[in-house]
């Protein structure tokens, strides 16, 4: 009886919100985090010191700022080179993206430990 009562209350709450013109919307939102960027001669020694080698590369579709847009974010993503460097022995990794001219910098967008490949 108790679970039927809970179900009825949830149903009434949903329809009450629906009929009153209100709805609940769930959506992700963009967050900012610190990202270290630098020229090749600063970034790649870090990878060499960790003995990490290139495992995967691709083209990343990246949301970027556009001061002409009302929300400050471009509707069209930038296409940036992406690379994943790993050390399988130490289980470390670094994720890079490259920003070409006029910036010509590599940005470390993630790095970490306890890298696992395949089935978790």
C-alpha positions as a Python dict, from the first residue, in 0.01 Angstrom:
ca = {
    (1, 'X'): (0, 0, 0),
    (2, 'X'): (285, 235, 88),
    (3, 'X'): (451, 204, -256),
    (4, 'X'): (118, 277, -429),
    (5, 'X'): (78, 592, -221),
    (6, 'X'): (431, 706, -310),
    (7, 'X'): (361, 637, -679),
    (8, 'X'): (35, 835, -663),
    (9, 'X'): (209, 1131, -498),
    (10, 'X'): (485, 1130, -762),
    (11, 'X'): (229, 1109, -1042),
    (12, 'X'): (28, 1399, -899),
    (13, 'X'): (341, 1609, -854),
    (14, 'X'): (441, 1546, -1217),
    (15, 'X'): (97, 1628, -1358),
    (16, 'X'): (59, 1926, -1128),
    (17, 'X'): (383, 2070, -1264),
    (18, 'X'): (287, 1982, -1621),
    (19, 'X'): (-60, 2137, -1599),
    (20, 'X'): (66, 2451, -1429),
    (21, 'X'): (297, 2522, -1725),
    (22, 'X'): (618, 2455, -1538),
    (23, 'X'): (864, 2191, -1637),
    (24, 'X'): (1191, 2063, -1508),
    (25, 'X'): (1476, 2080, -1757),
    (26, 'X'): (1803, 1897, -1707),
    (27, 'X'): (2099, 2021, -1907),
    (28, 'X'): (2475, 2024, -1883),
    (29, 'X'): (2660, 2348, -1847),
    (30, 'X'): (3005, 2459, -1949),
    (31, 'X'): (3260, 2487, -1670),
    (32, 'X'): (3605, 2639, -1672),
    (33, 'X'): (3918, 2483, -1531),
    (34, 'X'): (4281, 2590, -1530),
    (35, 'X'): (4471, 2460, -1832),
    (36, 'X'): (4849, 2486, -1868),
    (37, 'X'): (4963, 2596, -2215),
    (38, 'X'): (5310, 2660, -2349),
    (39, 'X'): (5535, 2631, -2651),
    (40, 'X'): (5672, 2296, -2767),
    (41, 'X'): (6006, 2349, -2590),
    (42, 'X'): (5828, 2379, -2254),
    (43, 'X'): (5565, 2106, -2288),
    (44, 'X'): (5748, 1814, -2449),
    (45, 'X'): (6028, 1791, -2187),
    (46, 'X'): (5751, 1721, -1934),
    (47, 'X'): (5641, 1422, -2143),
    (48, 'X'): (6001, 1303, -2183),
    (49, 'X'): (6061, 1329, -1807),
    (50, 'X'): (5758, 1105, -1750),
    (51, 'X'): (5873, 874, -2034),
    (52, 'X'): (5534, 905, -2201),
    (53, 'X'): (5491, 823, -2571),
    (54, 'X'): (5216, 898, -2818),
    (55, 'X'): (4936, 638, -2811),
    (56, 'X'): (4643, 813, -2983),
    (57, 'X'): (4599, 1126, -3196),
    (58, 'X'): (4297, 1280, -3362),
    (59, 'X'): (4103, 1595, -3436),
    (60, 'X'): (3911, 1731, -3139),
    (61, 'X'): (3593, 1939, -3177),
    (62, 'X'): (3633, 2207, -2910),
    (63, 'X'): (3392, 2471, -2784),
    (64, 'X'): (3572, 2809, -2791),
    (65, 'X'): (3496, 3164, -2688),
    (66, 'X'): (3348, 3412, -2936),
    (67, 'X'): (3293, 3766, -2805),
    (68, 'X'): (3038, 3827, -3083),
    (69, 'X'): (2801, 3558, -2949),
    (70, 'X'): (2542, 3645, -2685),
    (71, 'X'): (2653, 3365, -2449),
    (72, 'X'): (3022, 3414, -2528),
    (73, 'X'): (3063, 3068, -2687),
    (74, 'X'): (3093, 3001, -3058),
    (75, 'X'): (2818, 2795, -3219),
    (76, 'X'): (3082, 2633, -3442),
    (77, 'X'): (3345, 2423, -3262),
    (78, 'X'): (3712, 2468, -3338),
    (79, 'X'): (3891, 2164, -3481),
    (80, 'X'): (4212, 2115, -3282),
    (81, 'X'): (4474, 1841, -3294),
    (82, 'X'): (4447, 1613, -2991),
    (83, 'X'): (4703, 1366, -2856),
    (84, 'X'): (4717, 1113, -2573),
    (85, 'X'): (5063, 1029, -2437),
    (86, 'X'): (5105, 736, -2199),
    (87, 'X'): (5357, 543, -1997),
    (88, 'X'): (5210, 192, -1970),
    (89, 'X'): (5471, 80, -1716),
    (90, 'X'): (5405, 365, -1470),
    (91, 'X'): (5037, 398, -1571),
    (92, 'X'): (5058, 775, -1628),
    (93, 'X'): (4902, 977, -1908),
    (94, 'X'): (4886, 1330, -2050),
    (95, 'X'): (4625, 1471, -2287),
    (96, 'X'): (4735, 1755, -2517),
    (97, 'X'): (4558, 1983, -2758),
    (98, 'X'): (4743, 2205, -3003),
    (99, 'X'): (4644, 2563, -3080),
    (100, 'X'): (4807, 2666, -3407),
    (101, 'X'): (4878, 3019, -3537),
    (102, 'X'): (4866, 3276, -3403),
    (103, 'X'): (4905, 3098, -3065),
    (104, 'X'): (5136, 2804, -3149),
    (105, 'X'): (5098, 2647, -2805),
    (106, 'X'): (5027, 2303, -2665),
    (107, 'X'): (4778, 2282, -2380),
    (108, 'X'): (4775, 2004, -2122),
    (109, 'X'): (4404, 1950, -2075),
    (110, 'X'): (4439, 1643, -1853),
    (111, 'X'): (4706, 1431, -1690),
    (112, 'X'): (4691, 1155, -1438),
    (113, 'X'): (4783, 819, -1291),
    (114, 'X'): (4641, 466, -1264),
    (115, 'X'): (4582, 446, -1639),
    (116, 'X'): (4380, 141, -1743),
    (117, 'X'): (4333, 9, -2096),
    (118, 'X'): (4056, -219, -2214),
    (119, 'X'): (3808, -390, -1984),
    (120, 'X'): (3769, -218, -1649),
}
